[in-house]
């Protein structure tokens, strides 16, 4: 934090935040990015469906982004923002957990979300490796391999039918999920998806590779990948400190997580505050989060231009 007041402070240094920082720095704005260093996709080995950067490791993509934004003058620091507050008149104060504070004319919050996994021992340790949730992110990498789908809610049948696109060896573990309907059983049978009763109590791992699931009965079912339904919870504490409240998002009548509402440009209900990426769009992939950061940056700069013009007119009139 080389100065006390910036045009824009960006909270979060993932692809959405860095994309916004790049655009704003190129627009000759003073930009500070405060990053806690906890990207959601850190456990994953590669980023997929990012045109021009397909299969780039997540850390490498962020390093490239930091270098590009810094090359145009954006300042990027490590830190965790504890809260933000509206200042009397114009602007905001941002306070980090270690007590540092800085002021900004506008805020862009790109803090992402937390994947809350079902409470099965061993899931978290394999998350992003063989324990997966998005077929578009990971389906190609496990194509034609034995895949399990862990039912923990009503969307499990939908998941099993989705992943069947990538492999003809898919097993649905009913676990704690609801019993499929007759129509769903017919769909699963028609697509060759096996259904296994009983609760999954653990994961089998050999030579640091997931090899199967253990049922409460003691039976072990060999698998090479396991699909789960995580709950997507927005990292919204900073936005909540400004009075914004997360709302639940549903899919097919089922709550899948919480997010902060914005307009299409990322503007929140608090004037001067924008949000982009997974904190506002739970199912957005990496390339979409980068696009959202760019969109928000354009809107922020446009808003600042309007204010700069107003202030210039007032000064001219004396």
C-alpha positions as CSV (number, residue, x, y, z in Angstrom):
1,X,0.0,0.0,0.0
2,X,2.2,2.7,-1.3
3,X,-0.4,5.5,-1.0
4,X,-3.3,6.3,1.3
5,X,-6.1,6.7,-1.3
6,X,-6.6,4.9,-4.6
7,X,-9.1,5.3,-7.4
8,X,-10.1,1.6,-7.0
9,X,-9.3,-1.0,-4.3
10,X,-9.9,-4.6,-5.5
11,X,-10.5,-7.1,-2.8
12,X,-9.4,-10.5,-4.1
13,X,-6.6,-11.4,-6.5
14,X,-8.1,-14.3,-8.5
15,X,-8.8,-14.0,-12.2
16,X,-11.8,-11.7,-11.8
17,X,-9.8,-9.3,-9.6
18,X,-6.7,-9.4,-11.8
19,X,-8.8,-8.9,-15.0
20,X,-10.4,-5.9,-13.4
21,X,-7.0,-4.6,-12.2
22,X,-5.5,-4.9,-15.7
23,X,-8.3,-3.0,-17.4
24,X,-8.4,-0.3,-14.7
25,X,-4.6,0.2,-14.8
26,X,-4.7,0.4,-18.5
27,X,-7.3,3.1,-18.1
28,X,-4.7,5.0,-16.0
29,X,-6.5,4.5,-12.7
30,X,-4.6,4.0,-9.4
31,X,-5.4,0.5,-8.4
32,X,-4.6,-1.6,-5.4
33,X,-5.3,-5.3,-5.3
34,X,-5.4,-6.9,-1.8
35,X,-5.2,-10.7,-2.1
36,X,-5.5,-13.3,0.7
37,X,-3.9,-16.0,-1.5
38,X,-6.6,-18.6,-1.3
39,X,-7.9,-19.2,-4.9
40,X,-10.8,-21.6,-5.1
41,X,-9.1,-23.7,-7.8
42,X,-5.8,-24.1,-6.0
43,X,-6.2,-27.9,-5.6
44,X,-6.8,-28.4,-9.3
45,X,-3.8,-29.2,-11.5
46,X,-5.0,-27.3,-14.6
47,X,-7.4,-24.7,-15.8
48,X,-9.7,-25.8,-18.6
49,X,-12.0,-24.2,-21.2
50,X,-9.9,-21.0,-21.0
51,X,-9.3,-20.2,-24.7
52,X,-5.7,-19.5,-25.3
53,X,-4.6,-20.8,-21.9
54,X,-6.1,-24.3,-22.0
55,X,-4.5,-26.7,-19.4
56,X,-2.5,-23.9,-17.7
57,X,-1.9,-24.6,-14.0
58,X,-4.0,-22.2,-11.9
59,X,-1.0,-20.8,-10.1
60,X,0.8,-20.1,-13.3
61,X,-2.3,-18.3,-14.8
62,X,-2.5,-16.0,-11.7
63,X,1.3,-15.3,-11.9
64,X,0.9,-14.2,-15.5
65,X,-2.1,-12.1,-14.6
66,X,-0.3,-10.4,-11.7
67,X,2.7,-9.6,-13.9
68,X,0.4,-8.1,-16.6
69,X,-1.6,-5.9,-14.2
70,X,1.6,-4.8,-12.4
71,X,3.2,-4.0,-15.7
72,X,0.6,-1.3,-16.2
73,X,1.0,0.1,-12.7
74,X,-1.5,-1.8,-10.5
75,X,-0.2,-2.5,-7.0
76,X,-0.8,-6.0,-5.7
77,X,-0.3,-6.8,-2.0
78,X,-0.9,-9.8,0.2
79,X,-3.5,-9.4,3.0
80,X,-6.9,-10.4,4.2
81,X,-9.5,-7.6,4.2
82,X,-11.5,-7.7,7.4
83,X,-14.1,-5.0,6.6
84,X,-15.0,-2.0,4.5
85,X,-17.0,1.1,5.4
86,X,-18.5,4.0,3.6
87,X,-16.8,7.3,4.4
88,X,-18.7,10.5,4.9
89,X,-19.1,12.2,1.6
90,X,-17.3,10.1,-1.0
91,X,-15.3,6.9,-0.9
92,X,-14.6,3.9,1.3
93,X,-12.1,2.8,3.9
94,X,-10.8,-0.8,3.7
95,X,-9.3,-2.4,6.7
96,X,-7.1,-5.5,6.7
97,X,-7.0,-8.1,9.5
98,X,-3.5,-6.9,10.6
99,X,-4.9,-3.3,11.1
100,X,-3.7,-1.6,7.9
101,X,-6.2,0.7,6.2
102,X,-6.5,2.4,2.9
103,X,-9.1,4.5,1.2
104,X,-10.7,4.1,-2.2
105,X,-13.0,6.1,-4.4
106,X,-14.6,2.8,-5.6
107,X,-14.5,-0.9,-4.6
108,X,-14.5,-4.0,-6.6
109,X,-14.9,-7.2,-4.6
110,X,-13.8,-10.5,-6.1
111,X,-13.5,-12.7,-3.1
112,X,-15.0,-15.9,-4.7
113,X,-16.7,-18.7,-2.9
114,X,-16.1,-21.6,-0.6
115,X,-16.9,-25.2,-1.7
116,X,-18.6,-26.9,1.3
117,X,-18.2,-30.7,0.8
118,X,-20.4,-33.4,2.2
119,X,-19.2,-34.7,5.5
120,X,-17.5,-37.9,4.3
121,X,-14.0,-38.7,5.7
122,X,-11.3,-38.2,3.1
123,X,-13.2,-36.1,0.6
124,X,-11.5,-32.8,1.3
125,X,-8.0,-34.3,0.9
126,X,-8.8,-35.5,-2.7
127,X,-10.9,-32.4,-3.7
128,X,-9.9,-31.1,-7.1
129,X,-7.9,-34.2,-7.8
130,X,-10.2,-37.2,-8.1
131,X,-13.1,-35.8,-6.1
132,X,-14.8,-33.5,-8.6
133,X,-18.0,-31.6,-9.2
134,X,-17.9,-30.0,-12.7
135,X,-17.9,-32.2,-15.8
136,X,-16.9,-29.3,-18.0
137,X,-13.9,-28.6,-15.8
138,X,-12.7,-32.2,-15.3
139,X,-14.8,-34.6,-17.4
140,X,-12.3,-35.0,-20.2
141,X,-9.5,-35.9,-17.8
142,X,-11.5,-38.8,-16.3
143,X,-13.2,-39.9,-19.6
144,X,-13.8,-43.7,-20.0
145,X,-12.7,-44.3,-16.4
146,X,-14.9,-45.7,-13.5
147,X,-16.7,-42.8,-12.0
148,X,-18.8,-42.7,-8.9
149,X,-21.5,-40.1,-8.1
150,X,-22.1,-39.5,-4.4
151,X,-25.8,-38.6,-3.7
152,X,-26.3,-36.0,-1.0
153,X,-29.3,-34.3,-2.4
154,X,-32.0,-34.3,-5.1
155,X,-29.6,-33.3,-7.9
156,X,-27.6,-36.5,-7.8
157,X,-29.5,-38.3,-10.6
158,X,-29.0,-35.2,-12.8
159,X,-25.3,-35.4,-12.0
160,X,-25.0,-39.1,-12.9
161,X,-26.7,-38.6,-16.2
162,X,-24.4,-35.6,-17.0
163,X,-21.2,-37.5,-16.2
164,X,-22.5,-40.5,-18.3
165,X,-21.5,-38.3,-21.3
166,X,-17.9,-38.8,-20.4
167,X,-17.8,-42.5,-19.3
168,X,-20.0,-45.5,-19.8
169,X,-18.9,-46.8,-16.3
170,X,-20.9,-44.5,-13.9
171,X,-22.2,-45.7,-10.5
172,X,-24.6,-43.6,-8.4
173,X,-24.1,-44.2,-4.7
174,X,-27.4,-43.3,-3.0
175,X,-25.6,-42.5,0.3
176,X,-27.7,-39.9,2.1
177,X,-29.6,-38.7,-1.0
178,X,-33.3,-39.3,-1.7
179,X,-34.5,-42.5,-3.4
180,X,-34.8,-41.9,-7.1
181,X,-38.3,-41.8,-8.6
182,X,-39.5,-44.6,-10.9
183,X,-38.9,-42.2,-13.9
184,X,-35.4,-41.5,-12.7
185,X,-34.6,-45.2,-12.2
186,X,-35.8,-45.8,-15.7
187,X,-33.5,-43.0,-17.0
188,X,-30.5,-44.4,-15.1
189,X,-31.1,-47.9,-16.4
190,X,-31.6,-46.7,-19.9
191,X,-28.2,-45.0,-19.8
192,X,-26.5,-47.9,-18.0
193,X,-25.8,-46.1,-14.7
194,X,-25.5,-48.6,-11.8
195,X,-27.2,-47.7,-8.5
196,X,-25.7,-48.7,-5.2
197,X,-27.6,-48.5,-1.8
198,X,-25.9,-47.8,1.5
199,X,-24.0,-44.9,3.0
200,X,-20.5,-44.1,1.9
201,X,-18.3,-44.0,5.0
202,X,-14.8,-43.4,3.5
203,X,-12.5,-43.3,0.5
204,X,-9.9,-45.9,-0.4
205,X,-6.5,-44.5,-1.4
206,X,-3.4,-46.3,-2.5
207,X,-0.1,-44.8,-3.6
208,X,-1.7,-41.3,-3.3
209,X,-4.5,-42.3,-5.7
210,X,-8.2,-42.6,-5.0
211,X,-9.2,-46.2,-5.8
212,X,-12.7,-46.6,-4.5
213,X,-15.4,-46.0,-1.8
214,X,-16.1,-47.9,1.3
215,X,-19.8,-48.5,2.3
216,X,-21.1,-48.8,5.8
217,X,-21.5,-52.5,5.1
218,X,-17.7,-52.8,4.6
219,X,-18.1,-53.4,0.9
220,X,-15.5,-51.5,-1.2
221,X,-16.6,-50.4,-4.7
222,X,-13.6,-49.6,-7.0
223,X,-13.7,-46.2,-8.6
224,X,-11.2,-43.8,-10.1
225,X,-13.1,-40.5,-9.7
226,X,-15.9,-39.5,-7.4
227,X,-18.4,-36.7,-8.1
228,X,-20.0,-34.7,-5.3
229,X,-22.4,-31.8,-5.0
230,X,-20.6,-29.1,-3.0
231,X,-22.5,-26.2,-1.5
232,X,-21.3,-23.0,-3.0
233,X,-21.0,-20.3,-0.3
234,X,-20.0,-16.8,-1.3
235,X,-17.1,-15.3,0.6
236,X,-19.3,-12.3,1.3
237,X,-18.0,-11.0,4.6
238,X,-16.5,-7.8,3.1
239,X,-19.7,-7.0,1.2
240,X,-21.8,-7.8,4.3
241,X,-19.8,-5.2,6.3
242,X,-21.2,-2.7,3.8
243,X,-24.7,-3.8,4.4
244,X,-25.1,-6.2,1.5
245,X,-26.7,-9.6,2.2
246,X,-26.2,-12.9,0.4
247,X,-29.2,-14.6,-1.1
248,X,-29.7,-18.3,-1.8
249,X,-29.5,-19.7,-5.3
250,X,-31.6,-22.6,-6.4
251,X,-31.3,-25.2,-9.2
252,X,-34.3,-27.3,-9.9
253,X,-35.9,-26.2,-6.7
254,X,-32.8,-27.2,-4.7
255,X,-30.6,-24.7,-2.8
256,X,-27.0,-25.0,-4.1
257,X,-25.5,-22.0,-2.4
258,X,-25.5,-18.3,-1.7
259,X,-24.3,-15.2,-3.6
260,X,-24.4,-11.4,-3.6
261,X,-26.8,-10.0,-6.3
262,X,-25.5,-7.5,-8.8
263,X,-26.6,-6.0,-12.1
264,X,-25.1,-7.2,-15.3
265,X,-22.1,-4.9,-14.9
266,X,-21.4,-6.1,-11.4
267,X,-22.8,-3.1,-9.6
268,X,-24.3,-3.9,-6.2
269,X,-27.0,-2.1,-4.3
270,X,-24.4,0.0,-2.6
271,X,-23.4,2.9,-4.9
272,X,-19.7,2.7,-5.6
273,X,-19.3,-1.0,-4.9
274,X,-19.0,-3.6,-7.6
275,X,-18.6,-7.4,-7.3
276,X,-17.4,-10.0,-9.9
277,X,-16.6,-13.6,-10.2
278,X,-17.9,-16.5,-8.1
279,X,-19.0,-14.2,-5.2
280,X,-21.9,-13.1,-7.4
281,X,-22.1,-16.0,-10.0
282,X,-21.7,-19.3,-8.3
283,X,-21.4,-21.5,-11.4
284,X,-19.1,-19.3,-13.3
285,X,-15.9,-20.9,-14.7
286,X,-12.5,-19.3,-14.8
287,X,-12.9,-17.6,-18.2
288,X,-16.3,-16.3,-17.2
289,X,-14.9,-14.8,-14.0
290,X,-12.2,-13.0,-16.0
291,X,-14.8,-11.6,-18.3
292,X,-16.9,-10.4,-15.4
293,X,-13.9,-8.7,-13.9
294,X,-13.4,-6.8,-17.2
295,X,-17.0,-5.9,-17.4
296,X,-17.0,-4.5,-13.8
297,X,-13.8,-2.6,-14.4
298,X,-15.3,-0.8,-17.4
299,X,-18.4,0.2,-15.4
300,X,-16.2,1.4,-12.5
301,X,-14.1,3.5,-14.8
302,X,-17.2,5.0,-16.5
303,X,-18.6,5.9,-13.1
304,X,-15.3,7.6,-12.1
305,X,-15.3,9.5,-15.4
306,X,-18.8,10.8,-14.6
307,X,-17.6,11.9,-11.2
308,X,-14.4,13.5,-12.5
309,X,-16.4,15.5,-15.1
310,X,-18.9,16.7,-12.4
311,X,-16.0,17.8,-10.2
312,X,-14.2,19.5,-13.1
313,X,-17.4,21.4,-14.0
314,X,-17.9,22.5,-10.4
315,X,-14.3,23.7,-10.2
316,X,-14.6,25.6,-13.5
317,X,-17.7,27.4,-12.2
318,X,-15.8,28.3,-9.1
